[in-house]
Amino acid sequence: MTDRESAGGTDAFGRYLPPEAPPASVPPPLPPAPPPLPDGVVAASPVAAMPTTTPPPTWKPWLGFAATLLAFGSAALLGAILLAATGSIKDGKLDEQASPGALIGSVVLQDVLFVAAALGLAAAMAKPHPWHFGWRPVRAFWPAVGWAALLLGSFFVFTALWLAVTGNTEQKDTIAQDLGADSSLAAAIAIAILVSIGAPIVEELLFRGVLFGSLRQKMRVLPAAAITGVLFGLAHVAGSPIAFIVPLIFLGAGLCLLYHKTGSLYPSMAVHAINNGVAIVSALKWEWWLTFVVVGGALSVIAATAWLVRSRTAPVPADAPSP
């Protein structure tokens, strides 16, 4: 018998038949069906489970300039109206006997307007979230402490060298006396609170949170920090001795870099609060140990603010960008 015959065989008429096809392979068994989900539970969509990229705030670079201009312009206008209404302005000039309450009230009004300008213009672009302004935990705690200590120490050294080189070592900050701190202990305490707690929070929100944050949408870190630092220093011309303006520019730029390195505005608030706390205790000529009370109280309020924001708002996305 030939190979063909053995492979295919013949039919009843002797004709050769083609070889039979090999048996088809048996497909593997299907996996068992998943158990049914409990009532009310919806299966997650594969698309929804895919990681997404959280975009930065949709701020234009001019937003920070507009917010700063609006904040200071409205504060100057409404503050002047408040002082005029309380009789603290005479013949177009601030009366030396102006009411401390009116002066302190004008500072409170300024802080409120700073916050309103920052949040209002940001909300005009899109719904803002706290992390857009840097109100978010630091990336790593101890490195953030180290960067903050480095900035604070370098600022104190730079200020001392600058005042020595310019021959202004005897220059003193008189903002406490200008606001009527000598009139009563209550006025002095109120001014200490505003300077050591209010100013660090609202100024960091406006300058670092909005101005620096908006510039970073189109600029690199160093140019954005330099511009913010210059405007921060110039904003203090009316309330600080002229010799302190350059150190304040240095501090303003450094606070931007601190925000950039830590990913959070809280270290910048803390450094700002420590500096202001030391300065106000010195300006009020209080006992040296009260520096720890003022600074400790300011840092406690900042920590409480961070906790409150974190507990009352949605979690910060893991991939949320920072300036």
LUMMARGU-874929 format. One record per residue (C-alpha): residue in one letter; chain; x, y, z. Coordinates in steps of 0.2 Angstrom, whole numbers, always signed. Each point is the difference from the previous one (the first is absolute). Example, Ala and Ser with C-alpha at 12.3 -4.5 7.8 and 13.67 -1.06 7.14 Angstrom:
! LUMMARGU-874929
PT   residu   chaine       u       v       w
PT        a        A     +62     -22     +39
PT        s        A      +6     +17      -3
END
This chain:
! LUMMARGU-874929
PT   residu   chaine       u       v       w
PT        m        A      +0      +0      +0
PT        t        A      +6     +17      -5
PT        d        A      +3     +15     +13
PT        r        A     -15      +8      -9
PT        e        A     -11     -15      +3
PT        s        A      +5      -1     +18
PT        a        A      -3     +18      +3
PT        g        A     -17      +2      -9
PT        g        A      -8     -17      -4
PT        t        A     -12      -3     -14
PT        d        A     -19      +1      -2
PT        a        A     -12     -14      -6
PT        f        A      +5      +3     -18
PT        g        A     +19      -1      +3
PT        r        A      +3     +18      -1
PT        y        A     +13      +7     +12
PT        l        A      -6     +12     +13
PT        p        A      +9     +15      +7
PT        p        A      +8      -2     +17
PT        e        A     -11      +5     +14
PT        a        A      +4     +17      +8
PT        p        A      +8      -1     +17
PT        p        A     -11      +2     +15
PT        a        A      -2     +19      +4
PT        s        A      +8      +5     +16
PT        v        A     -11      +2     +15
PT        p        A      -1     +18      +5
PT        p        A      +5      +4     +18
PT        p        A     -14      +1     +12
PT        l        A      -7     +17      +4
PT        p        A      +4      +8     +17
PT        p        A     -14      -1     +13
PT        a        A     -12     +14      +0
PT        p        A      +4     +13     +14
PT        p        A     -13      -1     +15
PT        p        A     -14     +12      -1
PT        l        A      +3     +17      +9
PT        p        A     -10      +4     +15
PT        d        A     -16     +11      -3
PT        g        A      +5     +18      -2
PT        v        A     +18      -3      -5
PT        v        A      +5      +6     -17
PT        a        A     +15      -8      -9
PT        a        A     +14     +13      -3
PT        s        A      +3      +5     -18
PT        p        A     +17      -4      -7
PT        v        A      +1     +17      -8
PT        a        A      -3      +8     +17
PT        a        A     +13     -10      +8
PT        m        A     +14      +6     -11
PT        p        A     +11     +13      +8
PT        t        A      -3     +18      -5
PT        t        A     +11     +16      +0
PT        t        A      -6     +14     +11
PT        p        A      +2     +17      -9
PT        p        A      +7     +15      +8
PT        p        A     -11     +15      +4
PT        t        A      -6      +9     -16
PT        w        A      +8     +16      +5
PT        k        A      +7     +13     -12
PT        p        A     +16      +9      +4
PT        w        A      -9     +17      +2
PT        l        A     -11      -7     +13
PT        g        A     +13      +2     +14
PT        f        A      +3     +18      -5
PT        a        A     -18      +4      -1
PT        a        A      -4      -8     +17
PT        t        A     +15     +10      +8
PT        l        A      -6     +16      -7
PT        l        A     -18      -3      +5
PT        a        A      +5      -5     +17
PT        f        A     +11     +15      +4
PT        g        A     -11     +13     -10
PT        s        A     -16      -6      +9
PT        a        A      +9      +0     +17
PT        a        A      +7     +18      -2
PT        l        A     -17      +7      -6
PT        l        A     -11      -9     +13
PT        g        A     +13      +2     +14
PT        a        A      +0     +19      -4
PT        i        A     -19      +1      +1
PT        l        A      +0      -9     +16
PT        l        A     +14     +11      +8
PT        a        A      -9     +16      -7
PT        a        A     -17      -6      +7
PT        t        A      +8      -2     +18
PT        g        A      +8     +17      -1
PT        s        A     +18      -8      -1
PT        i        A      +4     +10     -16
PT        k        A      +1     +19      +1
PT        d        A      +5     +12     -14
PT        g        A      +4     -15     -11
PT        k        A     +13      -7     +13
PT        l        A      -1     -14     +13
PT        d        A      -3      +8     +17
PT        e        A     +14      -3     +12
PT        q        A     -14      -3     +13
PT        a        A     -10     -12     -11
PT        s        A     -10     -13      +9
PT        p        A     +10     -16      +2
PT        g        A     -16     -10      -3
PT        a        A      -3      +9     -17
PT        l        A     +18      -4      -5
PT        i        A      -1     -18      +5
PT        g        A     -17      -1      -8
PT        s        A      +8      +6     -16
PT        v        A     +13     -14      +1
PT        v        A     -13     -13      +2
PT        l        A     -10      +7     -15
PT        q        A     +16      -1     -10
PT        d        A      +2     -18      +5
PT        v        A     -18      -4      -5
PT        l        A      +2      +9     -17
PT        f        A     +16     -10      -4
PT        v        A      -9     -16      +3
PT        a        A     -15      +6     -10
PT        a        A     +11      +6     -15
PT        a        A     +10     -17      +0
PT        l        A     -15     -11      +1
PT        g        A     -12     +10     -11
PT        l        A     +11      +2     -15
PT        a        A      +6     -18      +1
PT        a        A     -19      -6      +1
PT        a        A      -3     +11     -16
PT        m        A     +11     -11     -10
PT        a        A      -6     -17      +7
PT        k        A      -6      -8     +16
PT        p        A     +16      +1     +11
PT        h        A      +5     -14     +12
PT        p        A     +11      +3     +16
PT        w        A     +15      -9      -8
PT        h        A      +0     +13     -14
PT        f        A      +6     +13     +12
PT        g        A     +12     -12      +9
PT        w        A     -11      -5     +14
PT        r        A      +5     -18      +0
PT        p        A     +12     -11     +10
PT        v        A     +18      +1      -3
PT        r        A      +8     -14     -10
PT        a        A     +12      -5     +14
PT        f        A      +0      +7     +18
PT        w        A     +18      +1      +5
PT        p        A      +7      +6     -17
PT        a        A     -13     +14      +1
PT        v        A      +6      +4     +18
PT        g        A     +18      +0      -7
PT        w        A      -4     +12     -15
PT        a        A     -10     +11     +12
PT        a        A     +14      +2     +12
PT        l        A     +13      +3     -14
PT        l        A     -11     +14      -7
PT        l        A      -3      +8     +17
PT        g        A     +19      -1      +5
PT        s        A      +6      +7     -17
PT        f        A     -13     +14      +1
PT        f        A      +6      +5     +17
PT        v        A     +18      +0      -5
PT        f        A      -4      +9     -16
PT        t        A      -9     +14      +9
PT        a        A     +14      +2     +13
PT        l        A     +13      +2     -14
PT        w        A     -11     +11     -10
PT        l        A      -4     +12     +14
PT        a        A     +19      +0      +5
PT        v        A      +6      +4     -18
PT        t        A     -13     +14      -2
PT        g        A      +3      +7     +18
PT        n        A     -18      -3      +6
PT        t        A      +3     -11     +14
PT        e        A      -9     +12     +12
PT        q        A     -16      +0     -12
PT        k        A     -15      -6     +10
PT        d        A     -18      -5      -6
PT        t        A     -13     +12      +6
PT        i        A     -16      -8      -7
PT        a        A      -5      -5     +18
PT        q        A      +1     +17      +6
PT        d        A      -8      +7     -16
PT        l        A     -15     -11      +4
PT        g        A      -2      +6     +17
PT        a        A      +8     -14     +10
PT        d        A      +6     +12     +14
PT        s        A     -18      +5      +4
PT        s        A      -5     -16      +9
PT        l        A      +5     -18      +3
PT        a        A     -16      -6     -10
PT        a        A      +6     +10     -15
PT        a        A     +17      -7      +1
PT        i        A      -7     -18      +1
PT        a        A     -11      +3     -14
PT        i        A     +14      +7     -11
PT        a        A     +11     -15      +5
PT        i        A     -13     -12      -6
PT        l        A      -3      +9     -16
PT        v        A     +18      +1      -4
PT        s        A      +6     -17      +5
PT        i        A     -16     -10      -5
PT        g        A     -11     +10     -12
PT        a        A     +14      +7     -11
PT        p        A      +9     -17      -3
PT        i        A     -16      -8      -5
PT        v        A      -8     +13     -12
PT        e        A     +16      +6      -7
PT        e        A      +6     -18      -4
PT        l        A     -17      -3      -8
PT        l        A      +1     +15     -11
PT        f        A     +19      +1      -5
PT        r        A      +5     -18      +0
PT        g        A     -16      -9      -2
PT        v        A      -7     +11     -14
PT        l        A     +13     +11      -7
PT        f        A     +14     -12      -1
PT        g        A     -12     -14      -4
PT        s        A      -7      +9     -15
PT        l        A     +18      +5      -6
PT        r        A      +5     -18      +0
PT        q        A     -12      -4     -13
PT        k        A     +11      +8     -13
PT        m        A     +17      +3      +9
PT        r        A     +14     -10      +8
PT        v        A      +2      +0     +19
PT        l        A     +14     +13      +2
PT        p        A      -8     +14     -11
PT        a        A     -17      -3      +8
PT        a        A      +8      +1     +17
PT        a        A     +10     +15      -4
PT        i        A     -15     +10      -6
PT        t        A     -11      -6     +15
PT        g        A     +14      +5     +12
PT        v        A      +2     +18      -7
PT        l        A     -18      +3      +1
PT        f        A      -1      -7     +18
PT        g        A     +14     +12      +5
PT        l        A      -8     +15      -8
PT        a        A     -16      -4      +8
PT        h        A      +8      +4     +17
PT        v        A      +7     +17      -5
PT        a        A     -14      +9      +9
PT        g        A      +1     -10     +16
PT        s        A     +19      -5      +2
PT        p        A     +16     +10      +0
PT        i        A      +8      +2     -17
PT        a        A     +15      -9      +6
PT        f        A     -10     -16      +2
PT        i        A      -7      +0     -17
PT        v        A     +14     -10      -8
PT        p        A      +1     -13     +13
PT        l        A     -19      -2      -2
PT        i        A      +2      -2     -19
PT        f        A     +13     -14      +5
PT        l        A     -13      -8     +12
PT        g        A     -14      +2     -13
PT        a        A     +10     -10     -13
PT        g        A      +6     -13     +12
PT        l        A     -18      -3      +6
PT        c        A      -4      -4     -18
PT        l        A     +14     -13      -1
PT        l        A      -5      -7     +16
PT        y        A     -18      -3      -6
PT        h        A      +7      -7     -16
PT        k        A     +12     -12      +9
PT        t        A     -13      -6     +13
PT        g        A     -16      +0     -11
PT        s        A      -9      +8     +14
PT        l        A      -3     +18      +6
PT        y        A      +0      -4     +18
PT        p        A     +19      +0      +2
PT        s        A      +0     +18      -8
PT        m        A     -14      +5     +13
PT        a        A     +11      -7     +14
PT        v        A     +16      +9      -5
PT        h        A     -10     +16      -3
PT        a        A      -8      -1     +17
PT        i        A     +16      -4      +9
PT        n        A      +8     +16      -8
PT        n        A     -15     +11      +4
PT        g        A      -1      -7     +18
PT        v        A     +18      +4      +3
PT        a        A      -2     +17      -7
PT        i        A     -16      +5      +9
PT        v        A      +6      -5     +17
PT        s        A     +16     +10      -3
PT        a        A     -10     +15      -7
PT        l        A     -12      -1     +16
PT        k        A     +15      -1     +11
PT        w        A      -7     -15      +9
PT        e        A     +10     -12     +10
PT        w        A     +10     -12     -11
PT        w        A      -8     -16      +6
PT        l        A     -17      +7      -7
PT        t        A      +8      -4     -17
PT        f        A      -3     -18      +3
PT        v        A     -18      +3      +6
PT        v        A      -4     +11     -16
PT        v        A      +9     -12     -12
PT        g        A      -7     -15      +8
PT        g        A     -18      +7      -1
PT        a        A      +2      +4     -18
PT        l        A      +7     -17      -5
PT        s        A     -14      -8     +10
PT        v        A     -13     +10     -10
PT        i        A      +8      -4     -17
PT        a        A      +0     -19      +5
PT        a        A     -18      +1      +5
PT        t        A      -4      +9     -16
PT        a        A      +9     -14     -10
PT        w        A     -10     -13     +10
PT        l        A     -17      +9      -3
PT        v        A      +3      +1     -18
PT        r        A      +5     -18      -2
PT        s        A     -15      -6     +10
PT        r        A     -13     +11      -8
PT        t        A      +5      -2     -18
PT        a        A      +2     -15     -13
PT        p        A     +17      -9      +1
PT        v        A     +14      +8     -11
PT        p        A      +2     -11     -16
PT        a        A     +16     -10      +1
PT        d        A      +6      +7     -17
PT        a        A      -5     +18      +4
PT        p        A     +13     +12      -7
PT        s        A      +8     +13     +11
PT        p        A     +10     +16      -6
END
